[in-house]
């Protein structure tokens, strides 16, 4: 029994001795694992927050020394490693930290491939009490987007009046009366009509303004952005109805500010004085922020085309009747209306050239004058028509809108040939007239028989003639 107790006692003593030794080791090790300076790395921020491939990216790091630290520390280095452990960037001699202090450091890197990228930021500090180095780290994950270089260009033709302030006669470039405009460029690059500017005491700030909006729809900055506008005459429009495709305007280049992803710039480009309606192509030349590394110039482009000036007046011929006049002539009695929103001025109507239709002699025109929106004025014209040949009678309308002279041709249905007239005389049976643009057929014509036409005097209305036949009402 004594032997057993002795052995048990010895075993217990040995076990206690081993536990004491192990406990001492843990205590010593625990004390060594907790440094006097308790350094931490805060959350890592990136700039830009959503970097793209090849874009230089800043990693903003905050290193702190806990307020409960027993020692100050000198941060000797902050570095960043990729997933393979390679150091991408580092900064040394960052600064000293007392207990409770923090400091900031910036690291730089770029990414060659899109997708999720894991980085490790490390801070190395030298403790003031022991001189030992303490290294702490923090992982961060960054989503890298693919590079997309895209610039969207939008153009809108304006009236010079759009640039006038509501309060005074003329707006300044900083306050153009159009919200969000950041500048005005150009002027004097178009055709000189001889009387541009000089009307009134407060001329427009621009002769032919076009609003240009530059929108960056890509993922990288567009820099060195410049604008250029080139215009050519539109066929069939302009003075005397001609558009030969020759250059009418060329202005620029004008430099605008860099445009970051998701941002836009709105400016006014003045085309200068124009006397012909023109198709204007605005081109933005630029380069991407990432092109700087390969020394690529501003050779990327975006384009938008706008027709200037805007045409808001729409001439129409309505309520047309075709009747027999004196000496076998055909008289077209109708209304010239304005179905648009703008004002047409100096309107003149005449008979155009067509098979079987003899054009109105020189001076045989009817001066209508000015037509506002939804207004109309009556007119009548006479002409010789071969009913066996002519299907329609062209009505030529010449007018001015926003300083540009236009000519359009509308049509009225010609008289039907007389079945009893085998020879196809100059005038057949009077039929229902039709009207439309470029030969399109329209409705709304009254039928006036020969009996109703007897004794009606022919009006040949000439330029400068009376407009007393204005019919009250609105154009359809």
C-alpha positions in Angstrom: 0.0 0.0 0.0 2.9 2.3 0.9 4.6 1.5 -2.4 1.5 2.3 -4.3 1.1 5.6 -2.6 4.8 6.4 -3.2 4.5 5.6 -6.9 1.3 7.6 -7.2 2.8 10.6 -5.4 5.8 10.5 -7.7 3.7 10.3 -10.8 1.6 13.3 -9.7 4.7 15.3 -8.8 6.2 14.5 -12.3 2.9 15.5 -14.0 2.7 18.8 -12.1 6.4 19.5 -12.9 5.7 19.0 -16.6 2.6 21.2 -16.5 4.5 24.0 -14.8 7.2 23.8 -17.4 4.7 23.9 -20.3 2.7 26.7 -18.6 5.8 28.7 -18.2 6.6 28.2 -21.9 3.1 29.4 -22.9 3.4 32.4 -20.7 6.8 33.3 -22.1 5.6 32.7 -25.7 2.4 34.6 -25.2 4.3 37.6 -23.9 6.6 37.5 -26.9 3.6 37.3 -29.4 1.9 40.5 -28.2 4.2 43.4 -29.3 4.4 46.6 -27.3 3.3 48.6 -30.4 0.0 47.3 -31.7 0.1 48.3 -35.4 -2.9 47.8 -37.7 -3.7 48.4 -41.4 -7.1 49.9 -42.1 -9.3 49.2 -45.0 -7.6 49.9 -48.3 -9.3 52.3 -50.7 -8.7 52.5 -54.4 -8.7 55.5 -56.8 -10.4 55.2 -59.1 -12.8 52.9 -57.2 -13.4 50.7 -60.3 -10.1 50.7 -62.2 -9.8 49.5 -65.8 -7.0 47.4 -67.4 -3.9 49.5 -67.9 -5.2 52.4 -65.7 -2.8 53.6 -63.0 -4.5 52.9 -59.7 -3.8 54.4 -56.3 -4.1 52.3 -53.2 -4.8 54.5 -50.2 -3.6 52.9 -47.0 -4.0 54.0 -43.3 -1.6 52.6 -40.7 -2.5 53.1 -37.0 -0.9 52.4 -33.6 -3.6 51.4 -31.2 -4.4 53.7 -28.3 -3.7 50.8 -25.9 -0.1 50.2 -27.2 2.7 50.3 -24.7 5.2 51.8 -27.1 5.6 54.1 -30.0 6.6 52.8 -33.4 8.4 54.0 -36.5 6.8 52.8 -39.7 9.7 51.9 -41.9 7.9 50.5 -45.0 4.5 50.0 -46.5 4.3 47.7 -49.5 1.7 45.8 -51.7 2.1 42.3 -53.1 0.1 40.5 -55.7 -1.3 36.9 -55.3 2.0 35.5 -56.3 3.9 37.4 -53.5 5.6 39.8 -55.9 6.0 43.4 -54.5 4.2 45.7 -56.9 5.0 49.0 -55.1 6.5 50.2 -51.8 7.2 53.3 -49.8 9.8 53.7 -47.1 10.3 56.0 -44.2 6.6 56.6 -43.8 6.8 58.1 -40.3 6.5 57.6 -36.5 3.4 56.7 -34.6 2.7 57.3 -31.0 0.0 55.4 -29.2 -3.4 56.3 -30.8 -1.9 57.9 -33.9 -2.3 57.0 -37.6 -0.8 58.0 -40.9 -1.6 57.6 -44.6 0.5 56.2 -47.4 -0.3 55.8 -51.1 0.8 52.9 -53.3 0.5 52.7 -57.1 -0.1 49.8 -59.4 -1.8 48.8 -62.7 -3.5 45.7 -63.9 -2.9 43.8 -67.1 -6.0 41.7 -67.1 -9.7 42.3 -66.2 -11.4 40.4 -63.4 -11.0 40.0 -59.6 -7.6 40.7 -58.3 -6.4 39.9 -54.7 -3.7 42.1 -53.2 -1.9 42.1 -49.8 -0.8 45.4 -48.2 1.9 45.1 -45.5 3.2 47.6 -43.0 6.6 47.2 -41.2 7.2 49.1 -38.0 10.1 49.3 -35.5 9.1 49.3 -31.8 10.6 52.0 -29.7 10.9 49.8 -26.6 12.6 46.7 -28.0 13.7 47.8 -31.4 12.1 44.7 -32.9 10.3 44.8 -36.2 6.6 44.2 -36.3 4.9 43.3 -39.7 1.1 43.4 -40.1 -0.9 42.8 -43.3 -4.3 43.2 -44.8 -5.8 41.6 -47.9 -8.0 43.5 -50.3 -9.9 42.4 -53.5 -10.2 44.8 -56.5 -12.5 44.3 -59.4 -10.7 45.4 -62.6 -12.9 46.3 -65.6 -11.9 45.9 -69.2 -10.9 49.0 -71.1 -13.6 50.6 -73.2 -12.9 53.7 -75.1 -16.2 55.2 -76.3 -17.2 58.8 -76.9 -20.8 59.7 -77.9 -21.4 62.9 -79.8 -24.8 64.5 -79.9 -25.7 67.6 -81.9 -28.8 69.9 -82.0 -29.4 72.9 -84.2 -30.4 76.0 -82.3 -31.9 79.4 -83.3 -29.8 82.4 -82.4 -32.7 83.6 -80.3 -32.2 80.5 -78.1 -29.0 82.0 -76.9 -30.6 85.2 -75.7 -31.2 85.8 -72.0 -34.7 86.2 -70.8 -33.6 89.3 -68.9 -31.5 91.3 -71.3 -30.8 91.6 -75.0 -27.7 89.3 -75.3 -26.4 86.5 -73.2 -22.8 86.0 -72.3 -20.8 82.9 -72.9 -21.1 82.0 -69.2 -24.9 82.4 -69.2 -26.2 81.6 -72.6 -29.8 81.1 -71.6 -29.4 77.3 -72.4 -28.9 75.2 -69.2 -25.6 73.5 -68.8 -23.7 75.1 -71.6 -20.0 75.4 -70.7 -18.7 77.6 -73.5 -19.2 78.9 -77.1 -16.7 78.5 -79.9 -16.2 79.7 -83.5 -18.0 82.0 -85.7 -17.4 83.6 -89.1 -16.6 80.3 -90.9 -19.5 80.1 -93.3 -20.6 81.8 -96.4 -20.9 85.6 -96.1 -24.3 86.7 -97.2 -23.3 90.4 -97.0 -25.8 91.4 -94.4 -25.1 89.0 -91.5 -24.9 90.7 -88.1 -25.7 94.4 -88.1 -29.5 94.0 -87.5 -30.7 95.8 -84.4 -28.7 97.1 -81.5 -28.1 93.7 -80.0 -27.1 91.1 -82.7 -27.2 87.4 -81.8 -24.3 86.0 -80.0 -23.9 83.4 -82.8 -25.0 83.4 -86.4 -25.7 79.6 -86.7 -25.3 77.9 -83.3 -25.2 74.2 -82.9 -25.3 72.6 -79.4 -22.8 69.8 -79.1 -22.9 67.4 -76.2 -19.8 65.2 -75.7 -20.6 62.1 -73.5 -18.0 59.6 -72.3 -19.7 56.2 -72.4 -16.5 54.3 -71.9 -14.5 53.2 -68.9 -11.5 55.5 -69.4 -11.0 59.2 -69.6 -11.1 60.9 -73.0 -8.5 63.6 -73.2 -7.3 66.1 -75.7 -10.9 66.4 -77.0 -11.3 68.8 -79.9 -14.3 69.6 -82.1 -14.4 70.5 -85.8 -17.5 71.2 -87.9 -17.7 70.8 -91.7 -20.9 71.4 -93.7 -22.0 70.9 -97.3 -25.2 72.2 -99.1 -28.2 70.0 -98.9 -29.4 69.0 -102.4 -32.7 70.7 -103.5 -32.6 73.3 -100.8 -31.2 76.8 -100.3 -31.1 79.7 -102.7 -32.9 79.0 -105.9 -33.6 75.5 -104.7 -30.1 74.3 -105.5 -27.7 72.2 -103.4 -24.6 71.3 -105.3 -22.8 69.5 -102.4 -20.1 72.1 -102.2 -18.6 73.0 -98.8 -20.5 75.7 -97.0 -18.8 75.8 -93.6 -15.6 74.7 -92.0 -14.8 75.8 -88.4 -12.5 74.5 -85.7 -10.8 72.7 -84.2 -11.9 73.9 -80.8 -10.5 72.3 -77.6 -12.8 71.2 -74.8 -12.0 69.8 -71.4 -11.1 66.2 -70.8 -14.2 64.1 -70.2 -14.1 61.4 -67.5 -16.1 58.2 -67.7 -19.8 58.9 -67.2 -19.4 62.7 -67.6 -20.5 65.0 -70.4 -19.5 68.4 -71.8 -22.1 70.7 -73.5 -20.8 73.6 -75.7 -22.0 75.8 -78.5 -20.2 75.7 -81.9 -21.1 78.7 -84.1 -21.0 77.8 -87.8 -21.0 81.4 -88.8 -23.3 83.1 -91.5 -24.9 80.6 -93.8 -27.0 81.3 -96.9 -27.8 77.7 -97.8 -29.2 74.8 -95.8 -26.3 72.5 -94.9 -25.6 69.0 -93.6 -23.0 69.7 -90.9 -20.8 66.9 -89.6 -19.3 67.6 -86.2 -16.2 65.5 -85.4 -14.6 65.0 -82.0 -11.0 63.9 -82.1 -9.6 62.6 -78.8 -7.4 60.0 -77.2 -8.0 57.7 -74.2 -6.2 58.2 -71.0 -4.5 54.8 -71.4 -3.1 55.9 -74.8 -0.5 58.1 -73.1 1.7 55.2 -72.3 2.2 54.2 -75.9 2.4 57.8 -77.1 -0.7 57.5 -79.3 -2.0 60.8 -80.5 -5.6 62.2 -80.5 -6.5 60.0 -83.5 -9.8 58.5 -82.1 -12.9 60.1 -83.4 -16.7 60.3 -82.9 -19.1 62.0 -85.3 -22.6 63.4 -85.5 -24.5 65.1 -88.3 -27.1 67.8 -88.0 -28.9 69.8 -90.7 -28.7 73.6 -90.3 -30.8 75.6 -90.1 -33.7 73.8 -88.6 -36.8 73.9 -90.8 -40.0 74.3 -88.8 -42.2 75.9 -91.4 -44.2 73.5 -93.6 -45.9 74.9 -96.7 -49.0 73.1 -97.9 -51.6 73.7 -100.6 -55.2 73.1 -99.5 -58.8 73.5 -100.7 -57.7 73.6 -104.3 -60.2 73.9 -107.2 -59.3 73.7 -110.9 -61.6 75.7 -113.2 -61.7 77.1 -116.7 -60.7 80.6 -117.1 -60.6 83.0 -120.0 -59.1 82.0 -123.4 -59.1 78.3 -122.4 -56.7 78.8 -119.6 -56.9 76.7 -116.4 -57.2 78.6 -113.1 -56.0 77.0 -109.9 -57.8 78.5 -106.9 -56.3 77.3 -103.6 -54.9 78.2 -100.2 -51.2 78.3 -99.2 -51.0 77.2 -95.6 -48.3 76.7 -93.0 -48.7 73.4 -91.2 -45.4 73.8 -89.3 -44.4 75.6 -86.1 -42.1 78.2 -87.6 -42.7 81.3 -89.7 -42.2 81.5 -93.4 -41.7 84.9 -95.0 -41.7 86.3 -98.5 -43.8 83.5 -99.8 -44.4 83.5 -103.5 -46.4 80.8 -105.5 -46.2 80.1 -109.2 -46.8 77.3 -111.7 -43.9 75.1 -112.3 -42.8 73.1 -115.4 -44.3 69.6 -116.2 -45.4 67.6 -119.2 -48.4 69.2 -120.8 -48.2 72.2 -118.5 -46.9 75.6 -119.6 -45.0 77.3 -116.8 -46.3 80.6 -115.6 -44.8 83.4 -117.7 -42.2 85.6 -116.0 -44.0 87.8 -113.5 -47.0 85.5 -113.3 -46.5 84.8 -109.7 -48.7 85.4 -106.6 -47.1 87.1 -103.7 -48.5 85.6 -100.4 -46.2 87.3 -97.9 -45.7 86.0 -94.4 -47.4 83.0 -92.9 -47.2 82.2 -89.2 -47.8 78.7 -87.7 -51.2 77.3 -88.8 -52.0 80.3 -90.9 -53.1 80.3 -94.6 -53.8 82.7 -97.5 -55.8 82.3 -100.7 -54.2 82.5 -104.1 -55.1 81.8 -107.8 -52.9 81.1 -110.7 -53.6 80.5 -114.4 -51.8 78.4 -116.9 -52.2 76.5 -120.1 -52.7 72.7 -119.6 -52.9 69.9 -122.2 -55.3 67.6 -120.4 -54.4 64.6 -122.6 -50.8 64.8 -121.5 -50.7 66.4 -118.0 -51.5 64.4 -114.9 -50.8 67.1 -112.4 -50.1 70.8 -112.2 -46.9 71.7 -110.2 -47.3 74.6 -107.7 -43.8 76.1 -106.9 -43.6 77.7 -103.5 -40.6 79.9 -102.7 -40.2 81.3 -99.2 -37.6 82.3 -96.6 -37.1 80.8 -93.1 -34.4 81.8 -90.7 -32.6 83.8 -93.4 -32.4 80.9 -95.9 -34.5 80.9 -99.2 -36.2 77.6 -100.0 -38.1 76.4 -103.0 -40.6 73.5 -102.8 -42.9 72.0 -105.4 -46.4 70.8 -104.5 -48.9 69.4 -107.0 -52.5 69.7 -107.9 -54.3 67.2 -110.1 -54.7 68.3 -113.7 -58.1 68.4 -115.4 -59.3 65.1 -116.9 -59.2 64.9 -120.7 -62.6 65.3 -122.5 -63.7 61.9 -123.9 -65.4 63.7 -126.8 -62.3 65.5 -127.8 -60.4 63.0 -129.9 -57.7 65.5 -130.7 -56.8 66.1 -127.0 -57.4 69.8 -126.8 -55.8 72.2 -124.5 -58.5 71.8 -121.8 -60.5 68.8 -121.1 -63.1 68.1 -118.4 -62.4 69.8 -115.2 -61.8 67.2 -112.4 -61.1 67.1 -108.7 -57.7 68.6 -107.9 -55.0 67.0 -105.7 -52.1 68.4 -103.8 -48.9 67.0 -102.2 -45.2 67.3 -102.0 -43.1 66.0 -104.8 -46.1 64.5 -106.5 -47.8 63.0 -103.5 -51.6 63.0 -103.8 -53.6 64.8 -101.1 -57.3 65.2 -100.4 -59.7 68.0 -99.6 -60.4 69.6 -103.0 -63.7 71.0 -104.0 -65.2 70.2 -107.4 -66.2 73.2 -109.5 -68.1 72.4 -112.7 -67.9 74.3 -115.9 -71.3 75.9 -115.3 -70.0 77.3 -112.0 -67.0 78.7 -113.7 -68.8 80.7 -116.3 -68.3 84.4 -115.8 -65.7 84.1 -113.1 -62.9 86.6 -113.7 -59.4 85.3 -113.9 -56.9 86.6 -111.3 -53.3 86.3 -112.3 -51.9 87.7 -109.0 -48.4 89.1 -109.4 -45.5 89.8 -107.1 -46.5 92.7 -104.9 -50.1 91.9 -105.4 -52.9 92.1 -102.9 -53.2 89.5 -100.1 -56.7 90.7 -99.3 -58.1 87.2 -100.0 -56.8 85.9 -96.6 -59.3 83.3 -95.4 -59.7 83.1 -91.7 -58.8 79.8 -90.1 -56.0 77.4 -89.4 -54.1 75.2 -91.8 -54.8 71.5 -91.2 
